[in-house]
Structure formats: structure tokens, C-alpha cells
Amino acid sequence: MAYITVGTENSADVEIFYTDQGPSDAQPVVLIHGFPLNGESWDLQQRALLAAGYRVVAYDRRGFGASTKTASGSDYDTFAADLHALIEDLELDDAILVGFSMGTGEIARYLSRYGAGRIAKAAFLGSLEPFLLITDDNPDGAGDQAFFDGTAAAVAEDRHAFLTGFFRDFYNLDDLLGTRISPEAVAASVQVATQAGNAALAAAPLTWPTDFRGDLPALTVPTLILHGTADNILPIDKTARRFRDLVPEGTPLTYVEIEGAPHGLLRTHGAEVNAALLDFLAE
């Protein structure tokens, strides 16, 4: 098992677990997972990327999966620093960053803080940009602070009950269970989510209303924004369609909507996601 150490918390090292597969001399693709999953949630995409000849790096965000269960560092400055440490440690160049959901925030903040010197392209799948919080200067956000506080409180009070309801909306199970996703795949998602640290799981919703508008001018590399039209977690009108209009003029942009796809489209619409992603990578 491969880890890098990115810091300490009290007496323990903070270690980030990662996998590094494919030819060492191939163009690297770094996969950044969403809430509340881990790097293995990219299994359909990993398979396609490896078959296409890419080097594929996936890691578990701090507090999730096999990475250290932390009670601190649940903010995008720290998440981006962890991504930076991984890229530097593996000496990745000409890398393609691919984030899903919460993982898109790492990309925006990384490019803003560390630049695009090592980065060739960026892909935002089911993104939370530009800014989810409703404020006076952002009336088209997705929710007020009480909503995000309440979500965090619900996770802390009974994460098992929360996750059951969350994945119902994540995969649009009322419509797609048994057709686009199996009961076993849903159960596996819940099992993965319960492996996250209690503190990190409850703290994650408080990171979602991060304002990324100031980071977006750093998007200078070719960019893919891909979103499902039936996303009930991060509705497309609050996220991707607004995000599209804020990508800097002059940045090559590929914008894709997958009709009827829910938030958890990596699983339910894996073939469609893979086709769009591979086309973008090959451009």
C-alpha cells in the first residue's frame, strides 16, 4: 500500500493513501473523489483510462478511505495542499486533474494556489463550483448557511441514517435502481462511506459552501465541465450552468450535459462519462 505523509495531527502522521497504475512514462491522470467515497469509486473510469494507455493516480482524501482519519484540515486550502504534495512527491508533469463533486474543489483551489505548471488539463464532473452558499451577492446559490449547518449536524447525529437518504438522492434510486445501478452497488457505496472518519464525514458539508469564484480566473488550461441534468445533490442550474459562464475567456472549454443523469453519474452513466472524458483527454 502506498502513502505519502502530508503533515501531523498531535502524535500521528497524516498520511494520504494512493494508487498509481499504468505505464510510468504515460501521461498521468489524477482522480479526486467525491463525498463520501474514496479513490476506488472511480473503478469504471480507472478501467477505461488504463485501457486507453494513461497512467492513473487515485487517492483518498484525508479523513476518508484508507487515509488518516483526521479531525483537522477539513478545508479546501488543506485539501489543495494535500493534492500538491502528492503531485510533487510523484513528480507528475503534464498531468490531467479529474475531480468529481467535492473533488472538483481541490482542482479549482490547487490551480489558484499552485498554478498550472505541472497541469495539462482539468475536468470537473458533477462540480460544486462556483459558489453554493446563498448570499446577498450570490442569490442563485443552492442553500443558506443553515442548510449546510443542518446537514453537518445530521451527519454527526446519525451518519448511518443520513447516508441512507443521501445515496437515495445521489443515485436517484426511485428512478434508476435496478436499471442504471444495482442494489449491491448501492450497498457497497454505503459501506465505503461508513469507513470515513466520524469527524471528517461530519465536517465535509461545512466545506461545500466554499466560495470558488476567486479561484476561477486560474483556470487557464483546457477545461471540461460535465454534469447530469437530473442531479438532485448539486442541481445543474446552481452549479455547472453558472460555472460555464465564469470560465475565463480564452480558456478552451468543453461543456457536456448528460441527460437524465443523477449526481452519482460515475456509476449510473459510466459509459457516457467515460466517452466524454476520453474524448476530452484526446483533444
Protein Blocks (a to p, Z undefined) as FASTA:
>chain_A
ZZddfbdehjbccddddddedjfkbccdddddddfbdfklmmmmmmmmmmnopacddddd
ehiajbccdfehiafklmmmmmmmmmmmnopghiacddehjlmmmmmmmmmmnopmlpmb
dcdehiabfblbdcfklmkbmbdfklmmmmmmmmmmommlmmmmmmmmmnommlmgoklp
cfklmmmmmmmmmmpcfklmmmmmmmmmpcfklmmmmmmbccdddddfklcklgfklmmm
mmmmmgcghiacdddddehiafklmmmmmmmmmmmmmmmmmZZ
